[in-house]
Amino acid sequence: MPAADSTGALPPLVLHVIHHLATGGMENGLVNLINAMPADRYRHAIACVEGYTAFRERIRRPGVDVVALERSRVGVWRLRRELYALCRRLRPAIVHSRNMSGLDAVVPAMLAGVRHRVHGEHGWDVGDLRGERLKPMLLRRAHAPFISRYITVSADLSRYLQARVGVAAAKISHICNGVDTARFSPGNDATRRDILPAGFCDAHSIVIGTVGRIQAVKDQRLLLEAFAAARQAQPALRDRLRLAVVGDGPLLNDLHQQAARLGISDATWLPGARDDIPAVLRALDLFVLPSLNEGISNTILEAFASGLPVVATGVGGNPELIDDGMTGRLFAPGDVEFVTRAITDYASDAGLRKTQGNTARQGALERFSLEAMVSQYQAVYDRLVSP
């Protein structure tokens, strides 16, 4: 537990409210924030609108309570009562909610006497890719008067809050996600042999890959289509190209079936969820992110830090990360032909992969450090709790 100061007071408590503490970019960012923020500045607790998985074990900071509220079982009104009771019991200085389901904590926190309510916007759901649905927009507007400060991970989300929700620009802080550039770093042939299955780690193999939850918004099926087309378009590369799609989710079995239909099962690795993502990224030659929309993608930052060029859709915050032609390429969602050409271009040019990968790594070190992210979050908290 953090030590009390000379007056006997403990550091202020931040109660983070998220939907589900499980493997994911936003959740990973929360864990990194808690682990890296100085223990003598803030204490932390997490309220999960639904629940949590073994992912909570990645929290290294002692004394972090994680509470499962199970909204789908108890209903939204009991959830709000329990959030109110939790705030009364813990007496947090700040409640920091995230995304739509986190809004359920805003009014209970206010009624419980929590002076500072921070809300983070981290991206979009497949059912509302551009924030155009009326009901979520109205819910955001209804809660806006009760929120002290907004934090967005992309300028795109900041513009949305201003234009569609009516939040003043002065009330919004834009803080890009950060990446642990020591944990995510470039690999070599030896690290590839340690992680990839048989047939993927030959010296001549070129491994195209992606990491993320297997769900519709991530659109991994497009990558399988483009990979199959690239093998057909370039017979000379056919025996060298390999595909790794790492992650779990409701559409994983569909991807297995799609790989079989396309005749690429023998060249495709679909291992499900892994807890060694840094090692997985070190084994790749090119990272592809075909998402239909994104906030700020942690996996792009992790790929950059691992020294990989990234081919990604030009949606959400992706254009804020990728310097097109310098650290990767941007394409329109659903453009299979573009991704097919990109795979063959990068697979045919080791120099291009190395040059763009080195530039991406340097950008991660200079622009997207974990230390910079933590410092900016801490500054927001400090401004709120300062006398």
N, C-alpha and C positions, 0 to 999 in steps of 0.2 A: 504494500500500500504506500502511496506517496506520503512523505513526512509532512507534518504540520509545520507552519512557519513559526516565527518567534512568539506570536500571539496565541498560538495553539490552533489557528484556523487551518483547515484543509484546503487544498486548491479547489477552485470552482469545478462543479460537475457538469459535464455535457452529456445529455441523454440523447443518443442517436436513435431515430425511428426509421426502420426500413421494412420492406415487405417480407423478405425471407433471407436469412443469412446462409447463403450457399454459394457455390462456385459461380462467379460472375464478375464483370468488370467493375461495376459500382461497388459491390461488396468487397472486392479486392482493394479498391481504393480506400474504403473505410478502414479495413484492417491495417493497411499501410499507414494511414493517418494516426491511428491509435498507437501503433507500435513505435512510430518515429517521433511523435510530439513529446517534448520534454515532460517527464512525469511530475516535475515540481510546478508545472504551469496549470495543467488541467487533469482532472480525473474523468473517466468515461464509463458509460453503461449503454447497453443496446437493448431496445425494445423491438421485437420482431412482430409485425402485424400478423404473420402466420407462424413461422417457426424457424428452426435452424438445423443444420447438418453438422457433420464432423469438421466442416470448414471453420467452425468457430475455434478449433484448436490451433489455427494459424495466428490467433491473438497471443502475442508473447508477453504483453504487459499484464502483470498480476493485478488482481482485484477488479477486473472488468466483468460486471454482472451482465448476463445475456438472458433476456426474458422472452418466452414464447407466448403470444396472446391468442393465437389460433382463431382469427376472425371467421374463417369459413365454418368453423364448428360452433362458435358462440354467438355469431351475428355482430353486426356493426354497432348497435347501440350498447351492448355489453362491452364490446371492445373499447368504446369511448369512455365508458364508466371505469374500466380497468386502467386505461391510460391516465385518467384523472387521478385515480387512487395511487398509481405508481408515481406520478408527479408530486402528490402530497407526501408520499413516503420518502422519496429520494431527495426532494427539494433541489432539483437541478438549477443551475444558474442559466443554462441555455438548453432548449429543446431544439435539436437539429433534425428535421424531417427530410425525407428524400422521395421524390417522384409522387405520382398520384395517390397511392395508398397511404403515404406518409401524411397527407393532408388531414387524415382523420385525427391526428394528434394535436393539431394547431389550436382548436377551440378548447379541448380539455386542458391543454397546458396553460392557456390563458386563464381559464376559470380556476385552475389550481394555484394561480399566483406566480407562474413562471414569467418573468418580465421580458425575456428575450426569446423570440421564436424565429429560428433560421430555417429556411426551406431551400433545398437543393433540387435543381432540375438536371437530370443526367442523360436523358435520351427519350426515345419514342417506342411505343408498343406497335406491334404489327397491325393492330386494329386502328391505329391513328398515326400514320407514318409522318404526317406533316403538321400535326396539331390542328387539324381542320374540323374535327368532330365538335358539335355544339356543346354537348353535355360536359365533357372534360374541361372545355374552355370556360364554361359558366361556373363550374366548381372551383377552378383556379381563381376566377374573378371574385367569387363569394368569400374565399379565404384570404384574399390579398390584404384587406384592411387589418387582419390580425397577425400578419407576418412582419417581423422587425427588419429582416434582411434576406435577400435572395442570393444564392450562389449558383451560377451556371458553369458547366464545364466547357461550353463553346460560345462563341459570339453569335452563332446561329440561334441558340436557345435564348440568349439575351435579347436578340431582336424580336423573337416570338413573344416574350413576356411583355415587352414594351408595346408592340403593335397590336397584339390580340387580347392580352389580359389587362393592359392598361397600367402596368407597373412603371413607375418613374425610373429613368436610367440611373439616377443617383442612389436608388435603393438596391441596385444589383451589383454584385461583385462577380467578375469573370475570372475563374481560377481553373486553369487547365490541369488535367491529371498529371501526375508525375510517375516516373518509373525508377525502380531500383537498378541503377546501371552497373552495380557490382554483381547482383544476383543474375541479371540478364546481360550476357556478354557474348561475344563471338566464339564460335567453336572451331573444331578441326576434324580431320578424318577419324581420329581416335574417339572423340565424343560421339560422332555419328555411329560408329560401330557399336558403342555401348547402348544405344537407345533404339535403333531401328530394327525391324524384323529381318529375317534372312531374305536376301534378294534385293534389299533396299540400300545396303551399305557398301556395294561394290565401288571401286574407285571411279568408275565411269558413270555412276548413277547420278541423276539430277532430280532432286526431290522438291516438288511443289507442295505447299502446305497451307493449312489454315487452322486456327484454334478458336473455339467458341461453342456456345450452347447450340445444339442441333434443333433449331426451330425456324419457322417460316421467315421471320424477319432477317435472319442471317443468310438465307438463300444459298446454302451450300450446294444445292442440286445444280445450280448454274455452273459451279466450278467443276463438278463431275462431267457435265456436258462438254464444257470447253476443254477439259483434259482429254476426254475421249476423242474430240475433234482434232486436237493438236497431234495426237499420236497417229491419226489417220492422215493428216496433212503433211507430216514430216516422217516418212518411213525410216530415215536415217536416225531419228531420235526415238523411235518407238521402243526399242529395247532399253533405252537409257532413262526414260521418263518414269517417275514414280509419284504417287499422290498420297499425302497424309492429311486426313481430316480428323482432328482430335477434339473430342468433347462428347457430352451426353445430352440427351434431350428427347422429346416426343417423336422426332422424325428420324432417329438413328436407324431404325429398322428399314424405313423407306429408302435411306441412302444405300444400305446394303443391297436392297432389291434393285435399285437403280444401277448400281455398279455392275450387278450381274447382267442386267438387260443390255448395258452398253459394252459388255465384254471386257471390262477393265478390273474385275475383282482381283486378278493375280497381281496387278500393279497398284492396288489401292489399299491403304492401311486405315481402318476405321476402329481404333482401339477403345472408343468410349472415353470416359473421364480419366484424366491422369493427374497425379499430384507432382509431376516432374516437368512442368511446362518449360522452365528454362532450358532443360536438357533437350526437350523436343525441338524448341526453336533453334538451338545450336546445330541440330541435325538437318535443317532445311537449307535450300538454296534460294528460294523465292517464297514470299508470303503473299497470299491473295485473300482479300476480304470483300466478298460480293454482297454485303448487307444492303437491304432496301432502305435503311436509314440508320443513323448512329448519333450519339451525343458526341463525346470524344472517346475514341476507341482505345482502351488500355492495350489491346492486343497489337495495334499498330505501334504504339510506343515501345512495347516489349520486343516486337520484331525489329524496330529501329535499333534499340539498345543491343540486340543480338547481331547487328551488322547485316541485316537483310534489306534488300529493296522490297517495296510494298506496292502491289497493284490493288487498288481499292475503288469502290464506287465514290463518285464525287458528291456525296450527300452529307447532311448534318455538319459535323465538325471535321470530317475527313480532309477537305481542302485546306483547313487551317494547319494541318499536320504535314501533308505530303506536298513537296515542291515538285510539281509535275515535270518529269524529265530529268530531275536531279536526284531524288530519293525514291522514285517509283513512278507510277502512272495512275491517272484517274480515269474512270469510265462511267458511263450512264448505267443505272440499274437495269439488269436484264440483257445487257449487250454481250451475248455469248461469243459473237464473232470477234469483238475486241479482246476479250480474255484469251480466246484461242490464239490470236496473233501475239499477244503479250507473252504467253507461255512459250511459244516457239522462238520469239525474239530473245528472251532472256535465257532460254535453254541453249540457244546457239551461240551465245556470247558471254563467256566467262568473265571477260574484262568488264563488260557492262554491269554484271552482277557485283563484281568486286568494287568498282568505282562508286556505284550508287549505294552499296551496302556500307562502305566506309563513310560516305557523306551522311548517311542516315544515322550511323553510330555517333558521329561527331555532333550532329544536331541533338540527339538524345542527351548527350553530356552537357551541351551548352544551354539548351532551351527547356528541356523537360525533366529536370532532375526531381527526385523525390523530396530533396531538401527544400527546393523552391516552393513546391506545392504545400508542404507542411507549414512553412513560414507564412505563406499567404493566408491559409486557414487560421493559423494562430493570430494573425493580425486582425482578422475579422472578429474573432472571439474577444480579443483584447479591447477593441474599440467598443464592443457592446458592454462589457463588464466593468470597464474603467469608471471610477467614481466621477 
